[in-house]
Amino acid sequence: MRVSELVAETGIPLATVKYYLREGLLMPGAATSATRSEYDDRHVHRLALVKALSGLGLPIPKIKVILELIDAPSSSLFDSLGEAIGALPPYVSSDGDFPRAEAVLADLGQVYDPSYVGVAQLESALRAAEEVGIPMTDDRLRAYGKHIMGLAEADVAAMPKATADAIEYAVLGTAIYEPVIAAMRRLAHQDIAAKKLHGERQGPDVR
Amino acid sequence: MRVSELVAETGIPLATVKYYLREGLLMPGAATSATRSEYDDRHVHRLALVKALSGLGLPIPKIKVILELIDAPSSSLFDSLGEAIGALPPYVSSDGDFPRAEAVLADLGQVYDPSYVGVAQLESALRAAEEVGIPMTDDRLRAYGKHIMGLAEADVAAMPKATADAIEYAVLGTAIYEPVIAAMRRLAHQDIAAKKLHGERQGPDVR
């Protein structure tokens, strides 16, 4: 297809498509003349992925990291997944020690790469909870650990086999389901509150 | 204590304290002369709360909604909790229909207030997953529902009894533990991947 058809198919403006081509986020089409290139489904797919990652708030250099891993994964899928997920927000400093996160992971008996940015993200999140005066208790961390492992198992069970697909799925699934989990947790709180506070409020306006 | 001691105690600059007083986010001290007021632990506590909410990215009007509910809760704790949590980000439109969210809540058998912003947040999150090409399957939603209910039960079990404390805890706990859950989920993925991809990578650099 021509670039105009690519624009029509993806709904991404021509100027943006050209920008992605210049930045190397979209691979070039096959040149059919000095001024014309031919694009195909791979370009449609790549544009949808770039749009999704951009919509998740990733800056261009972080999107590039992910695309490069999809196009040329490390020899180890484990490493590729870690690097690709590490390109997602939140962006926290990986310098320093992570005593809170390491204590939690040791207590839960989880295997982890100490240089994985997830360790720094957990440290930062646990420190923030302390700072607002509601540190995570050991009991709650264990309850969380068990249920979050259940969520993660459902995620990994649905991971595609092919490496490039697995990386793309892991990146999108990690980020896109976080707001789903956050909203479902708020609604679960409401369900429990409604049942616990039964009698305090009832009626046709609560389903 | 004097305002200078309040500044020293909380680490919040004087200009910010004065701004919070003008905006009504901090209740006035007891006037001891024409130019001097006396502050106490309630002011220290309130400043810590405003700082925490501000750090979570809440704009001033949303912080006010929460403080007003803490100072003068609705007659129903259920309603107060819903309104206070509704002041947290993400801010999504509550207009329109929520077919995806309502189908999920019906399938999970959860009680909910249809006007609660959590319903709109879930709808928005589910729509985003569809748009990037990885819609939630029914199986995954059920697995998520079970484990997220487990997280929520741990949260509600630790909720203080007094209404003002309960509202404050619910607001801070809802927001501050979301990044903890997100980081723990990423680390749970890594734990599962390490065990699943066993043999592909092993050694002293993975704990």
Boltz contact constraints between the chains, C-beta under 6 A:
constraints:
  - contact:
      token1: [A, 52]
      token2: [B, 132]
      max_distance: 6.0
  - contact:
      token1: [A, 76]
      token2: [B, 200]
      max_distance: 6.0
  - contact:
      token1: [A, 76]
      token2: [B, 201]
      max_distance: 6.0
  - contact:
      token1: [A, 77]
      token2: [B, 197]
      max_distance: 6.0
  - contact:
      token1: [A, 78]
      token2: [B, 193]
      max_distance: 6.0
  - contact:
      token1: [A, 78]
      token2: [B, 197]
      max_distance: 6.0
  - contact:
      token1: [A, 78]
      token2: [B, 201]
      max_distance: 6.0
  - contact:
      token1: [A, 81]
      token2: [B, 193]
      max_distance: 6.0
  - contact:
      token1: [A, 85]
      token2: [B, 186]
      max_distance: 6.0
  - contact:
      token1: [A, 110]
      token2: [B, 191]
      max_distance: 6.0
  - contact:
      token1: [A, 111]
      token2: [B, 191]
      max_distance: 6.0
  - contact:
      token1: [A, 111]
      token2: [B, 194]
      max_distance: 6.0
  - contact:
      token1: [A, 112]
      token2: [B, 187]
      max_distance: 6.0
  - contact:
      token1: [A, 112]
      token2: [B, 190]
      max_distance: 6.0
  - contact:
      token1: [A, 112]
      token2: [B, 207]
      max_distance: 6.0
  - contact:
      token1: [A, 113]
      token2: [B, 206]
      max_distance: 6.0
  - contact:
      token1: [A, 118]
      token2: [B, 183]
      max_distance: 6.0
  - contact:
      token1: [A, 118]
      token2: [B, 186]
      max_distance: 6.0
  - contact:
      token1: [A, 118]
      token2: [B, 187]
      max_distance: 6.0
  - contact:
      token1: [A, 121]
      token2: [B, 183]
      max_distance: 6.0
  - contact:
      token1: [A, 122]
      token2: [B, 183]
      max_distance: 6.0
  - contact:
      token1: [A, 125]
      token2: [B, 179]
      max_distance: 6.0
  - contact:
      token1: [A, 125]
      token2: [B, 180]
      max_distance: 6.0
  - contact:
      token1: [A, 125]
      token2: [B, 183]
      max_distance: 6.0
  - contact:
      token1: [A, 128]
      token2: [B, 176]
      max_distance: 6.0
  - contact:
      token1: [A, 129]
      token2: [B, 176]
      max_distance: 6.0
  - contact:
      token1: [A, 132]
      token2: [B, 52]
      max_distance: 6.0
  - contact:
      token1: [A, 132]
      token2: [B, 172]
      max_distance: 6.0
  - contact:
      token1: [A, 132]
      token2: [B, 176]
      max_distance: 6.0
  - contact:
      token1: [A, 134]
      token2: [B, 172]
      max_distance: 6.0
  - contact:
      token1: [A, 134]
      token2: [B, 173]
      max_distance: 6.0
  - contact:
      token1: [A, 140]
      token2: [B, 154]
      max_distance: 6.0
  - contact:
      token1: [A, 143]
      token2: [B, 154]
      max_distance: 6.0
  - contact:
      token1: [A, 147]
      token2: [B, 147]
      max_distance: 6.0
  - contact:
      token1: [A, 147]
      token2: [B, 150]
      max_distance: 6.0
  - contact:
      token1: [A, 147]
      token2: [B, 151]
      max_distance: 6.0
  - contact:
      token1: [A, 148]
      token2: [B, 184]
      max_distance: 6.0
  - contact:
      token1: [A, 148]
      token2: [B, 185]
      max_distance: 6.0
  - contact:
      token1: [A, 148]
      token2: [B, 188]
      max_distance: 6.0
  - contact:
      token1: [A, 149]
      token2: [B, 188]
      max_distance: 6.0
  - contact:
      token1: [A, 150]
      token2: [B, 147]
      max_distance: 6.0
  - contact:
      token1: [A, 151]
      token2: [B, 147]
      max_distance: 6.0
  - contact:
      token1: [A, 151]
      token2: [B, 185]
      max_distance: 6.0
  - contact:
      token1: [A, 152]
      token2: [B, 185]
      max_distance: 6.0
  - contact:
      token1: [A, 152]
      token2: [B, 188]
      max_distance: 6.0
  - contact:
      token1: [A, 152]
      token2: [B, 189]
      max_distance: 6.0
  - contact:
      token1: [A, 152]
      token2: [B, 192]
      max_distance: 6.0
  - contact:
      token1: [A, 154]
      token2: [B, 140]
      max_distance: 6.0
  - contact:
      token1: [A, 154]
      token2: [B, 143]
      max_distance: 6.0
  - contact:
      token1: [A, 156]
      token2: [B, 192]
      max_distance: 6.0
  - contact:
      token1: [A, 172]
      token2: [B, 132]
      max_distance: 6.0
  - contact:
      token1: [A, 172]
      token2: [B, 134]
      max_distance: 6.0
  - contact:
      token1: [A, 173]
      token2: [B, 134]
      max_distance: 6.0
  - contact:
      token1: [A, 176]
      token2: [B, 128]
      max_distance: 6.0
  - contact:
      token1: [A, 176]
      token2: [B, 129]
      max_distance: 6.0
  - contact:
      token1: [A, 176]
      token2: [B, 132]
      max_distance: 6.0
  - contact:
      token1: [A, 178]
      token2: [B, 182]
      max_distance: 6.0
  - contact:
      token1: [A, 179]
      token2: [B, 125]
      max_distance: 6.0
  - contact:
      token1: [A, 180]
      token2: [B, 125]
      max_distance: 6.0
  - contact:
      token1: [A, 182]
      token2: [B, 178]
      max_distance: 6.0
  - contact:
      token1: [A, 183]
      token2: [B, 118]
      max_distance: 6.0
  - contact:
      token1: [A, 183]
      token2: [B, 121]
      max_distance: 6.0
  - contact:
      token1: [A, 183]
      token2: [B, 122]
      max_distance: 6.0
  - contact:
      token1: [A, 183]
      token2: [B, 125]
      max_distance: 6.0
  - contact:
      token1: [A, 184]
      token2: [B, 148]
      max_distance: 6.0
  - contact:
      token1: [A, 185]
      token2: [B, 148]
      max_distance: 6.0
  - contact:
      token1: [A, 185]
      token2: [B, 151]
      max_distance: 6.0
  - contact:
      token1: [A, 185]
      token2: [B, 152]
      max_distance: 6.0
  - contact:
      token1: [A, 186]
      token2: [B, 85]
      max_distance: 6.0
  - contact:
      token1: [A, 186]
      token2: [B, 118]
      max_distance: 6.0
  - contact:
      token1: [A, 187]
      token2: [B, 112]
      max_distance: 6.0
  - contact:
      token1: [A, 187]
      token2: [B, 118]
      max_distance: 6.0
  - contact:
      token1: [A, 188]
      token2: [B, 148]
      max_distance: 6.0
  - contact:
      token1: [A, 188]
      token2: [B, 149]
      max_distance: 6.0
  - contact:
      token1: [A, 188]
      token2: [B, 152]
      max_distance: 6.0
  - contact:
      token1: [A, 189]
      token2: [B, 152]
      max_distance: 6.0
  - contact:
      token1: [A, 190]
      token2: [B, 112]
      max_distance: 6.0
  - contact:
      token1: [A, 191]
      token2: [B, 110]
      max_distance: 6.0
  - contact:
      token1: [A, 191]
      token2: [B, 111]
      max_distance: 6.0
  - contact:
      token1: [A, 192]
      token2: [B, 152]
      max_distance: 6.0
  - contact:
      token1: [A, 192]
      token2: [B, 156]
      max_distance: 6.0
  - contact:
      token1: [A, 193]
      token2: [B, 78]
      max_distance: 6.0
  - contact:
      token1: [A, 193]
      token2: [B, 81]
      max_distance: 6.0
  - contact:
      token1: [A, 194]
      token2: [B, 111]
      max_distance: 6.0
  - contact:
      token1: [A, 197]
      token2: [B, 77]
      max_distance: 6.0
  - contact:
      token1: [A, 197]
      token2: [B, 78]
      max_distance: 6.0
  - contact:
      token1: [A, 200]
      token2: [B, 76]
      max_distance: 6.0
  - contact:
      token1: [A, 201]
      token2: [B, 76]
      max_distance: 6.0
  - contact:
      token1: [A, 201]
      token2: [B, 78]
      max_distance: 6.0
  - contact:
      token1: [A, 206]
      token2: [B, 113]
      max_distance: 6.0
  - contact:
      token1: [A, 207]
      token2: [B, 112]
      max_distance: 6.0
